[in-house]
Amino acid sequence: MTIVTLNGTVIAQSDDTKVVEGNHYFPPSSVKTGLFTDSDTSSVCPWKGTASYYNATVNGNFIKDVAWYYPSASEKAKDIEGYIAFYKNKVAII
């Protein structure tokens, strides 16, 4: 089981993450997306495609761009399309 906490609150947990480039990508159903709001940030990976980002508010604390996902991943990254990854410097991943 891989668990993500933010300010002491579990925000994701799954036995079915996909690890890509050292990052755990979580199935959306295993993430408390109710804590997230869409960010206006995006970035482009040459082989995965364009990433969208989430902000989070947990225990009254707002954290910008805490997570990212690929809503329309490239063919090479289709297995993580829609899956959510977290910035290791903003959350605890156990």
DSSP file with accessible surface (Angstrom, degrees, kcal/mol):
  #  RESIDUE AA STRUCTURE BP1 BP2  ACC     N-H-->O    O-->H-N    N-H-->O    O-->H-N    TCO  KAPPA ALPHA  PHI   PSI    X-CA   Y-CA   Z-CA
    1    1 A M              0   0  120      0, 0.0     2,-0.5     0, 0.0    14,-0.2   0.000 360.0 360.0 360.0 127.6    0.0    0.0    0.0
    2    2 A T  E     -A   14   0A  23     12,-2.8    12,-2.1    91,-0.0     2,-0.4  -0.919 360.0-168.3-105.9 129.8    1.3    3.4   -1.0
    3    3 A I  E     -A   13   0A  44     91,-2.5    91,-3.2    -2,-0.5     2,-0.5  -0.953  11.8-159.3-125.0 138.8    0.0    6.3    1.0
    4    4 A V  E     -AB  12  93A   0      8,-3.0     7,-2.8    -2,-0.4     8,-1.4  -0.973  12.9-174.0-116.0 128.9    0.2   10.1    0.5
    5    5 A T  E     -AB  10  92A  30     87,-2.6    87,-2.6    -2,-0.5     2,-0.4  -0.929   9.4-169.4-121.2 150.2   -0.4   12.5    3.4
    6    6 A L  E >  S-A    9   0A   4      3,-2.5     3,-2.1    -2,-0.4    85,-0.1  -0.985  79.1 -15.0-137.9 119.8   -0.6   16.3    3.4
    7    7 A N  T 3  S-     0   0   77     -2,-0.4     3,-0.1     1,-0.3    -1,-0.1   0.871 131.1 -52.1  52.0  39.1   -0.5   18.2    6.7
    8    8 A G  T 3  S+     0   0   72      1,-0.2     2,-0.5    84,-0.0    -1,-0.3   0.450 115.4 115.2  82.4   0.6   -1.2   14.9    8.5
    9    9 A T  E <   -A    6   0A  36     -3,-2.1    -3,-2.5    49,-0.0     2,-0.4  -0.889  68.5-124.3-107.5 131.3   -4.3   14.0    6.3
   10   10 A V  E     +A    5   0A  47     -2,-0.5    -5,-0.3    -5,-0.2     3,-0.1  -0.605  34.7 168.8 -70.8 123.5   -4.3   11.0    4.0
   11   11 A I  E     +     0   0A   0     -7,-2.8    21,-2.9    -2,-0.4     2,-0.3   0.524  63.7  14.4-113.9 -11.6   -5.1   12.3    0.6
   12   12 A A  E     +AC   4  31A   2     -8,-1.4    -8,-3.0    19,-0.2    -1,-0.4  -0.958  56.8 169.2-159.5 145.3   -4.4    9.1   -1.5
   13   13 A Q  E     +A    3   0A  99     17,-1.9     2,-0.3    -2,-0.3   -10,-0.2  -0.932  12.6 152.5-158.7 137.2   -3.8    5.4   -0.9
   14   14 A S  E     -A    2   0A  12    -12,-2.1   -12,-2.8    -2,-0.3     3,-0.3  -0.978  42.3-152.2-162.4 149.2   -3.6    2.5   -3.3
   15   15 A D  S    S+     0   0  123     -2,-0.3    -1,-0.1   -14,-0.2   -12,-0.1   0.301  98.7  62.9 -94.7   1.1   -2.1   -1.0   -3.8
   16   16 A D        +     0   0   96    -14,-0.1    -1,-0.2    11,-0.1     2,-0.1  -0.253  66.5 142.8-126.9  43.2   -2.3   -0.2   -7.6
   17   17 A T        -     0   0   28     -3,-0.3     2,-0.5     9,-0.1     9,-0.2  -0.479  42.6-136.8 -79.0 159.3    0.0    2.7   -8.3
   18   18 A K  E     -D   25   0B  64      7,-2.2     7,-2.5    -2,-0.1     2,-0.6  -0.980  14.6-144.5-115.9 124.1    2.1    2.9  -11.5
   19   19 A V  E     +D   24   0B  87     -2,-0.5     2,-0.4     5,-0.2     5,-0.2  -0.815  24.5 170.1 -96.3 121.4    5.7    4.0  -11.0
   20   20 A V  E >  S-D   23   0B  20      3,-2.4     3,-2.2    -2,-0.6    -2,-0.0  -0.998  71.6 -14.6-131.2 124.6    7.1    6.2  -13.8
   21   21 A E  T 3  S-     0   0  125     -2,-0.4    -1,-0.1     1,-0.3     3,-0.1   0.852 129.6 -52.8  51.5  38.9   10.4    8.0  -13.6
   22   22 A G  T 3  S+     0   0   41      1,-0.2     2,-0.4     0, 0.0    -1,-0.3   0.479 114.3 115.5  80.8   2.0   10.3    7.5   -9.8
   23   23 A N  E <   -D   20   0B  32     -3,-2.2    -3,-2.4    62,-0.0     2,-0.5  -0.891  62.7-132.9-108.0 135.3    6.9    8.9   -9.3
   24   24 A H  E     -D   19   0B  51     -2,-0.4     2,-0.6    -5,-0.2    62,-0.5  -0.737  17.6-157.0 -82.9 123.6    3.8    7.0   -8.0
   25   25 A Y  E     -D   18   0B   1     -7,-2.5    -7,-2.2    -2,-0.5    60,-0.2  -0.918  12.0-151.8-102.3 123.5    0.8    7.6  -10.2
   26   26 A F  B     -E   84   0C   0     58,-3.4    58,-2.8    -2,-0.6    -9,-0.1  -0.752  20.3-109.7 -99.2 139.8   -2.4    6.9   -8.3
   27   27 A P    >   -     0   0   12      0, 0.0     3,-2.3     0, 0.0     4,-0.2  -0.402  33.4-120.1 -59.6 139.9   -5.7    5.8   -9.9
   28   28 A P  G >  S+     0   0   61      0, 0.0     3,-1.7     0, 0.0     5,-0.3   0.840 111.5  63.0 -54.3 -33.3   -8.2    8.7   -9.5
   29   29 A S  G 3  S+     0   0  119      1,-0.3    -3,-0.0     3,-0.1     4,-0.0   0.674  99.7  54.8 -67.5 -14.5  -10.6    6.5   -7.4
   30   30 A S  G <  S+     0   0   24     -3,-2.3   -17,-1.9   -14,-0.1     2,-0.4   0.369  96.0  82.1 -98.9   5.6   -7.9    6.2   -4.7
   31   31 A V  B <  S-C   12   0A  10     -3,-1.7     2,-2.1    -4,-0.2   -19,-0.2  -0.895  80.9-126.5-115.9 138.4   -7.4   10.0   -4.3
   32   32 A K    >   +     0   0  113    -21,-2.9     3,-2.0    -2,-0.4     4,-0.1  -0.522  37.4 171.4 -80.1  75.8   -9.5   12.4   -2.2
   33   33 A T  G >   +     0   0   67     -2,-2.1     3,-1.9    -5,-0.3    -1,-0.2   0.672  63.0  79.5 -66.8 -14.6  -10.1   14.7   -5.2
   34   34 A G  G 3  S+     0   0   80      1,-0.3    -1,-0.3    -3,-0.1    -2,-0.1   0.696  89.1  57.5 -64.0 -17.3  -12.7   16.7   -3.2
   35   35 A L  G <  S+     0   0   55     -3,-2.0    22,-2.0   -24,-0.1    -1,-0.3   0.495  98.5  83.8 -87.0  -5.7   -9.7   18.4   -1.5
   36   36 A F  E <   -F   56   0C  19     -3,-1.9     2,-0.3    20,-0.2    20,-0.2  -0.694  53.1-169.7-104.1 152.7   -8.4   19.5   -4.9
   37   37 A T  E     -F   55   0C  73     18,-1.9    18,-3.0    -2,-0.3     2,-0.1  -0.957  38.6 -96.6-129.5 151.7   -9.1   22.5   -7.2
   38   38 A D  E     -F   54   0C 119     -2,-0.3     2,-0.3    16,-0.2    16,-0.2  -0.420  36.3-147.3 -66.1 139.7   -7.8   22.8  -10.8
   39   39 A S  E     -     0   0C  18     14,-2.4    14,-0.4     2,-0.2    -1,-0.0  -0.720  16.2-132.6 -99.6 158.6   -4.7   24.9  -11.2
   40   40 A D  E    S+     0   0C 145     -2,-0.3     2,-0.2    12,-0.1    -1,-0.1   0.401  75.7 109.7 -90.0   5.5   -4.0   27.0  -14.3
   41   41 A T  E     +     0   0C  42     12,-0.1    12,-1.0     2,-0.0     2,-0.3  -0.539  40.9 168.0 -79.4 143.4   -0.5   25.5  -14.4
   42   42 A S  E     -F   52   0C  77     -2,-0.2     2,-0.3    10,-0.2    10,-0.2  -0.963   9.9-173.6-146.8 160.1    0.4   23.1  -17.2
   43   43 A S  E     -F   51   0C  42      8,-1.4     8,-3.2    -2,-0.3     2,-0.5  -0.968  19.1-126.5-148.7 164.0    3.7   21.6  -18.5
   44   44 A V  E     -F   50   0C 108     -2,-0.3     6,-0.2     6,-0.2     3,-0.0  -0.964  11.2-163.3-122.1 128.5    4.8   19.4  -21.4
   45   45 A C  E  >  -F   49   0C  18      4,-3.0     4,-1.9    -2,-0.5    -2,-0.0  -0.924  24.3-132.4-102.6 133.1    6.7   16.2  -21.2
   46   46 A P  T  4 S+     0   0  136      0, 0.0    -1,-0.1     0, 0.0     4,-0.1   0.805 103.2  23.8 -58.2 -29.1    8.3   15.1  -24.5
   47   47 A W  T  4 S+     0   0   85      2,-0.1    29,-0.3    27,-0.1    30,-0.2   0.661 126.8  43.5-113.5 -15.2    7.0   11.6  -24.2
   48   48 A K  T  4 S-     0   0    7      1,-0.3    26,-2.2    28,-0.1     2,-0.3   0.753  98.0-133.7 -99.4 -28.3    4.0   11.7  -21.9
   49   49 A G  E  <  -F   45   0C  19     -4,-1.9    -4,-3.0    24,-0.2     2,-0.5  -0.760  50.1 -13.1 112.7-156.5    2.2   14.8  -23.2
   50   50 A T  E     -F   44   0C  74     22,-0.4    22,-0.5    -2,-0.3     2,-0.3  -0.752  61.6-150.9 -93.0 126.2    0.7   17.9  -21.5
   51   51 A A  E     -F   43   0C   0     -8,-3.2    -8,-1.4    -2,-0.5     2,-0.3  -0.714   2.8-154.8 -95.8 143.2    0.2   17.7  -17.8
   52   52 A S  E     -FG  42  69C  34     17,-2.9    17,-2.3    -2,-0.3     2,-0.3  -0.799  17.1-138.9-107.5 158.9   -2.5   19.5  -15.8
   53   53 A Y  E     - G   0  68C  18    -12,-1.0   -14,-2.4   -14,-0.4     2,-0.4  -0.821   6.4-147.3-123.8 158.0   -2.1   20.4  -12.1
   54   54 A Y  E     -FG  38  67C  37     13,-2.5    13,-1.5    -2,-0.3    12,-1.4  -0.956   5.1-152.1-120.3 143.1   -4.1   20.4   -8.9
   55   55 A N  E     -F   37   0C  14    -18,-3.0   -18,-1.9    -2,-0.4     2,-0.4  -0.703  19.8-151.5 -96.5 161.5   -4.0   22.7   -5.9
   56   56 A A  E     -FG  36  63C   0      7,-2.5     7,-3.3    -2,-0.3     2,-0.5  -0.984  14.9-159.5-136.3 148.6   -5.1   21.3   -2.5
   57   57 A T  E     + G   0  62C  65    -22,-2.0     2,-0.4    -2,-0.4     5,-0.2  -0.983  23.1 166.8-125.7 116.1   -6.6   22.7    0.6
   58   58 A V  E >   - G   0  61C   4      3,-2.3     3,-2.2    -2,-0.5    -2,-0.1  -0.998  67.7 -10.2-133.8 129.3   -6.0   20.5    3.7
   59   59 A N  T 3  S-     0   0  110     -2,-0.4    -1,-0.1     1,-0.3     3,-0.1   0.871 130.5 -53.3  51.4  39.5   -6.6   21.6    7.3
   60   60 A G  T 3  S+     0   0   73      1,-0.2     2,-0.5    -3,-0.0    -1,-0.3   0.454 112.7 120.8  80.2  -0.8   -7.0   25.2    6.2
   61   61 A N  E <   -G   58   0C  83     -3,-2.2    -3,-2.3   -54,-0.0     2,-0.5  -0.871  52.4-148.6-102.6 127.4   -3.7   25.2    4.3
   62   62 A F  E     -G   57   0C 121     -2,-0.5     2,-0.5    -5,-0.2    -5,-0.2  -0.796  12.8-171.6 -93.3 127.9   -3.6   25.9    0.5
   63   63 A I  E >   -G   56   0C  30     -7,-3.3    -7,-2.5    -2,-0.5     3,-0.6  -0.977  15.7-140.6-123.4 116.4   -0.9   24.2   -1.4
   64   64 A K  E 3  S-     0   0C  90     -2,-0.5    -9,-0.2     1,-0.2   -10,-0.0  -0.548  76.9  -3.3 -77.5 139.2   -0.4   25.2   -5.1
   65   65 A D  E 3  S+     0   0C  24     -2,-0.2   -10,-0.3     1,-0.1    -1,-0.2   0.873  75.0 155.5  50.5  52.0    0.4   22.6   -7.7
   66   66 A V  E <   +     0   0C   0    -12,-1.4    21,-2.3    -3,-0.6     2,-0.3   0.777  64.1  18.5 -78.3 -23.7    0.6   19.7   -5.3
   67   67 A A  E     -GH  54  86C   0    -13,-1.5   -13,-2.5    19,-0.2     2,-0.3  -0.935  62.6-160.7-145.8 161.5   -0.2   17.1   -7.9
   68   68 A W  E     +GH  53  85C  16     17,-2.2    17,-2.7    -2,-0.3     2,-0.3  -0.947   7.4 178.3-142.2 163.0   -0.3   16.6  -11.7
   69   69 A Y  E     -GH  52  84C  35    -17,-2.3   -17,-2.9    -2,-0.3    15,-0.1  -0.969  31.3-117.8-156.8 164.4   -1.9   14.2  -14.2
   70   70 A Y    >   -     0   0   10     13,-0.5    12,-2.1    10,-0.5     3,-0.7  -0.905  21.4-174.9-111.9 101.4   -2.1   13.7  -17.9
   71   71 A P  T 3  S+     0   0   56      0, 0.0     2,-0.2     0, 0.0    -1,-0.1   0.827  89.0  20.2 -67.1 -29.2   -5.7   14.1  -19.1
   72   72 A S  T 3  S-     0   0   93    -22,-0.5   -22,-0.4   -24,-0.1     6,-0.1  -0.646  88.8-168.4-137.9  76.6   -4.8   13.1  -22.7
   73   73 A A    <   -     0   0    5     -3,-0.7   -24,-0.2    -2,-0.2   -25,-0.1  -0.223  27.1-101.1 -67.1 156.4   -1.5   11.2  -22.4
   74   74 A S    >   -     0   0   40    -26,-2.2     3,-1.5     1,-0.1     4,-0.3  -0.199  41.7 -96.4 -67.5 168.1    0.5   10.3  -25.5
   75   75 A E  G >  S+     0   0  159      1,-0.3     3,-1.0     2,-0.2     4,-0.2   0.872 125.6  56.7 -56.1 -36.7    0.3    6.8  -26.9
   76   76 A K  G 3  S+     0   0  164    -29,-0.3    -1,-0.3     1,-0.2     3,-0.2   0.707 115.2  36.9 -69.4 -19.2    3.5    5.9  -24.9
   77   77 A A  G X  S+     0   0    0     -3,-1.5     3,-2.3   -30,-0.2     4,-0.4   0.169  74.7 120.2-120.3  18.5    2.0    6.9  -21.6
   78   78 A K  G X   +     0   0   86     -3,-1.0     3,-1.2    -4,-0.3    -5,-0.1   0.808  67.6  68.1 -56.1 -29.1   -1.7    5.8  -22.0
   79   79 A D  G 3  S+     0   0   88      1,-0.3    -1,-0.3    -4,-0.2    -2,-0.1   0.697 106.0  40.1 -69.5 -14.6   -1.4    3.5  -19.0
   80   80 A I  G X  S+     0   0    1     -3,-2.3     3,-2.1     3,-0.1   -10,-0.5   0.353  80.8 136.3-111.6   7.4   -1.1    6.5  -16.7
   81   81 A E  T <  S+     0   0   71     -3,-1.2     3,-0.1    -4,-0.4    -3,-0.0  -0.306  82.4   5.1 -56.8 125.3   -3.7    8.7  -18.4
   82   82 A G  T 3  S+     0   0   24    -12,-2.1    -1,-0.3     1,-0.3     2,-0.1   0.241  99.4 128.9  83.9 -15.4   -5.8   10.3  -15.7
   83   83 A Y    <   -     0   0   43     -3,-2.1   -13,-0.5   -13,-0.2     2,-0.4  -0.416  54.8-129.3 -72.5 152.9   -3.7    8.9  -12.9
   84   84 A I  E     -EH  26  69C   1    -58,-2.8   -58,-3.4   -15,-0.1     2,-0.3  -0.895  21.4-171.8-114.8 130.8   -2.5   11.4  -10.3
   85   85 A A  E     - H   0  68C   0    -17,-2.7   -17,-2.2    -2,-0.4     2,-0.3  -0.827  12.8-141.5-116.4 158.3    1.1   11.9   -9.1
   86   86 A F  E     - H   0  67C   3    -62,-0.5     2,-0.5    -2,-0.3   -19,-0.2  -0.913  20.5-109.3-124.6 147.1    2.3   14.1   -6.2
   87   87 A Y    >>  -     0   0   77    -21,-2.3     3,-2.1    -2,-0.3     4,-1.2  -0.608  24.0-146.2 -74.9 121.2    5.3   16.4   -5.6
   88   88 A K  T 34 S+     0   0  123     -2,-0.5    -1,-0.2     1,-0.3     5,-0.1   0.730  96.9  57.7 -63.1 -23.7    7.5   14.7   -3.1
   89   89 A N  T 34 S+     0   0  138      1,-0.2    -1,-0.3     3,-0.1     3,-0.1   0.510 111.1  42.6 -85.8  -0.6    8.6   18.0   -1.6
   90   90 A K  T <4 S+     0   0   75     -3,-2.1     2,-0.3   -24,-0.2    -2,-0.2   0.562 119.6  29.5-115.8 -16.8    5.0   19.0   -0.9
   91   91 A V  S  < S-     0   0   17     -4,-1.2     2,-0.5   -85,-0.1   -85,-0.2  -0.862  76.5-111.9-134.5 170.1    3.6   15.7    0.5
   92   92 A A  E     -B    5   0A  46    -87,-2.6   -87,-2.6    -2,-0.3     2,-0.5  -0.931  27.3-164.1-105.0 129.7    4.7   12.6    2.4
   93   93 A I  E      B    4   0A  53     -2,-0.5   -89,-0.2   -89,-0.2   -91,-0.0  -0.972 360.0 360.0-116.3 120.2    4.7    9.4    0.4
   94   94 A I              0   0  130    -91,-3.2   -91,-2.5    -2,-0.5    -2,-0.0  -0.921 360.0 360.0-114.5 360.0    4.9    6.2    2.5
